[in-house]
Amino acid sequence: MYTVKSALGLPTFRLDAATIAADRDANRHTSRPANAVRSPAMRQHEILIAEDEPLVAFDLSECLSGLGYRPLGPVSTGVDTIRYCEQHAPDLVLMDIGLRGSIDGIVAAAYLFDRLKIPVIYVTGRTESEVLDRVKFTNPYGFILKPVKEAELKAEIEIALYKHSEFLANSSTNGNRNN
């Protein structure tokens, strides 16, 4: 059971993990198929949350919604992150490094970019040298320390989406020259 303090003048309320999980599960697989086409003019960017802490995932989801993005997930393991991305191709992944399971967020992020060309922004509390040494070789599009500030999240996402659109445009142009 979690106690959540509201804004001044509003009552405090309680949430339990089952309530959060039930709400998350009800909305979990509402993404578009990977081969669906979206109109760029009417595009709402879809961002997958790969985070194993339910309250952090909930907070990120609320923040993304408030910023006008469509939050997907959350998923809590590296394997689930990869599977979800293979099926739904989100525009971006917010990736915790310490995910549960046999592979961590760094390994999952490397796979997502190398194989699926899906950009990743790390959202973590870890800054040890060995972690940063592993992260920098995964082509990250950003790195945000927890606790996340909304303005920083917005800036990192906007820059990452722009950089990735440029990457895709250059890849497409270079690919056409080689044909």
C-alpha positions as CSV (number, residue, x, y, z in Angstrom):
1,M,0.0,0.0,0.0
2,Y,1.4,3.4,-1.0
3,T,0.3,6.7,0.5
4,V,0.3,9.5,-2.1
5,K,0.3,13.1,-0.9
6,S,-1.7,15.4,-3.1
7,A,-1.3,19.1,-3.8
8,L,-2.1,21.6,-1.1
9,G,-5.7,21.5,-0.2
10,L,-6.4,18.2,-1.8
11,P,-6.8,14.9,0.2
12,T,-4.1,12.3,0.5
13,F,-5.1,9.0,-1.0
14,R,-3.8,5.4,-1.0
15,L,-2.9,3.1,-3.9
16,D,-2.0,-0.5,-3.8
17,A,0.3,-2.3,-6.2
18,A,-2.6,-4.5,-7.4
19,T,-4.6,-1.4,-8.5
20,I,-1.7,0.0,-10.4
21,A,-1.0,-3.4,-12.0
22,A,-4.7,-3.9,-13.0
23,D,-4.8,-0.4,-14.6
24,R,-1.6,-1.0,-16.4
25,D,-2.6,-4.5,-17.6
26,A,-5.9,-3.1,-18.9
27,N,-4.0,-0.7,-21.1
28,R,-0.9,-2.7,-21.8
29,H,-1.4,-3.9,-25.3
30,T,-3.2,-1.1,-27.0
31,S,-0.3,-0.2,-29.3
32,R,-0.4,-0.2,-33.1
33,P,1.0,-3.2,-35.0
34,A,4.6,-2.8,-36.1
35,N,3.7,-2.6,-39.7
36,A,0.9,0.1,-39.3
37,V,1.4,3.4,-41.0
38,R,0.7,6.7,-39.2
39,S,0.2,10.0,-40.8
40,P,3.1,12.3,-39.8
41,A,0.7,15.3,-39.5
42,M,-1.5,13.5,-36.9
43,R,1.3,11.7,-35.1
44,Q,1.4,11.2,-31.3
45,H,4.8,9.7,-30.5
46,E,4.6,6.4,-28.7
47,I,7.1,5.8,-25.9
48,L,7.6,2.5,-24.2
49,I,8.4,2.6,-20.5
50,A,10.9,-0.2,-19.5
51,E,10.9,0.1,-15.7
52,D,10.6,-2.5,-13.0
53,E,9.5,-0.2,-10.2
54,P,5.7,0.2,-10.5
55,L,5.5,3.7,-8.9
56,V,8.4,5.0,-11.1
57,A,6.7,3.6,-14.2
58,F,3.3,5.1,-13.2
59,D,5.0,8.5,-12.6
60,L,6.7,8.3,-16.0
61,S,3.5,7.3,-17.7
62,E,1.6,10.3,-16.2
63,C,4.4,12.7,-17.1
64,L,4.5,11.4,-20.7
65,S,0.7,11.8,-21.1
66,G,0.9,15.3,-19.7
67,L,3.6,16.2,-22.2
68,G,1.4,14.9,-25.1
69,Y,3.1,11.6,-25.8
70,R,1.4,8.2,-25.7
71,P,3.0,6.0,-23.0
72,L,3.2,2.3,-23.7
73,G,3.8,-0.5,-21.2
74,P,5.4,-0.6,-18.7
75,V,7.5,-3.7,-19.2
76,S,9.8,-4.8,-16.4
77,T,12.4,-7.2,-18.0
78,G,14.9,-6.8,-20.8
79,V,13.3,-9.8,-22.6
80,D,9.8,-8.3,-22.4
81,T,11.2,-5.0,-23.7
82,I,12.6,-6.6,-26.7
83,R,9.5,-8.7,-27.4
84,Y,7.3,-5.7,-27.1
85,C,9.4,-3.6,-29.4
86,E,9.6,-6.4,-32.0
87,Q,5.8,-6.5,-32.1
88,H,4.8,-2.8,-31.7
89,A,7.8,-0.7,-32.8
90,P,7.5,2.3,-30.4
91,D,9.1,5.6,-31.4
92,L,11.4,5.6,-28.3
93,V,12.1,3.6,-25.2
94,L,12.7,5.0,-21.7
95,M,15.0,2.4,-20.3
96,D,15.9,1.6,-16.7
97,I,19.3,-0.1,-16.5
98,G,18.5,-2.4,-13.6
99,L,15.6,-4.4,-15.2
100,R,14.6,-7.8,-13.8
101,G,15.4,-11.0,-15.6
102,S,18.3,-12.5,-17.5
103,I,19.3,-9.4,-19.4
104,D,19.6,-5.8,-18.1
105,G,18.5,-2.6,-19.7
106,I,21.9,-2.0,-21.3
107,V,21.9,-5.3,-23.2
108,A,18.3,-4.7,-24.2
109,A,19.1,-1.2,-25.4
110,A,22.0,-2.4,-27.5
111,Y,19.7,-5.0,-29.2
112,L,16.9,-2.4,-29.8
113,F,19.2,0.0,-31.6
114,D,21.4,-2.5,-33.5
115,R,18.6,-4.8,-34.7
116,L,15.4,-2.6,-34.7
117,K,16.8,0.9,-34.9
118,I,14.7,2.0,-31.9
119,P,16.3,4.8,-29.9
120,V,16.7,4.6,-26.2
121,I,16.9,7.2,-23.4
122,Y,18.3,5.7,-20.2
123,V,16.3,6.7,-17.0
124,T,18.4,5.5,-14.0
125,G,19.9,6.3,-10.7
126,R,23.2,4.5,-11.6
127,T,26.3,6.4,-12.5
128,E,29.1,4.1,-11.6
129,S,32.0,4.1,-14.1
130,E,31.5,0.5,-15.2
131,V,27.9,1.2,-16.0
132,L,28.7,4.4,-17.9
133,D,31.4,2.5,-19.9
134,R,28.8,-0.1,-20.9
135,V,26.1,2.5,-21.7
136,K,28.2,4.6,-24.0
137,F,28.7,1.8,-26.5
138,T,24.9,1.3,-27.0
139,N,24.3,4.5,-29.0
140,P,22.1,6.1,-26.3
141,Y,19.9,9.0,-27.3
142,G,19.9,10.4,-23.8
143,F,20.6,9.7,-20.1
144,I,18.4,11.0,-17.3
145,L,19.1,10.6,-13.6
146,K,16.3,9.7,-11.3
147,P,14.3,11.4,-9.9
148,V,13.1,12.6,-13.3
149,K,12.3,16.3,-13.8
150,E,9.5,16.9,-16.3
151,A,11.3,19.7,-18.2
152,E,14.5,17.5,-18.5
153,L,12.4,14.6,-19.7
154,K,10.7,16.7,-22.3
155,A,14.0,18.2,-23.6
156,E,15.7,14.8,-23.8
157,I,12.7,13.2,-25.7
158,E,12.4,16.1,-28.2
159,I,16.1,16.0,-28.9
160,A,16.1,12.2,-29.2
161,L,13.1,12.1,-31.6
162,Y,14.7,14.8,-33.7
163,K,18.1,13.0,-33.8
164,H,16.5,9.8,-34.7
165,S,14.4,11.3,-37.5
166,E,17.7,12.7,-38.9
167,F,19.4,9.3,-38.5
168,L,16.5,7.6,-40.4
169,A,16.5,10.2,-43.2
170,N,20.3,9.8,-43.6
171,S,20.1,6.0,-43.5
172,S,17.4,6.1,-46.2
173,T,19.3,8.5,-48.4
174,N,22.5,6.4,-48.0
175,G,20.6,3.2,-48.7
176,N,19.2,4.6,-51.9
177,R,22.6,5.6,-53.2
178,N,23.8,2.0,-52.8
179,N,21.0,0.5,-54.8
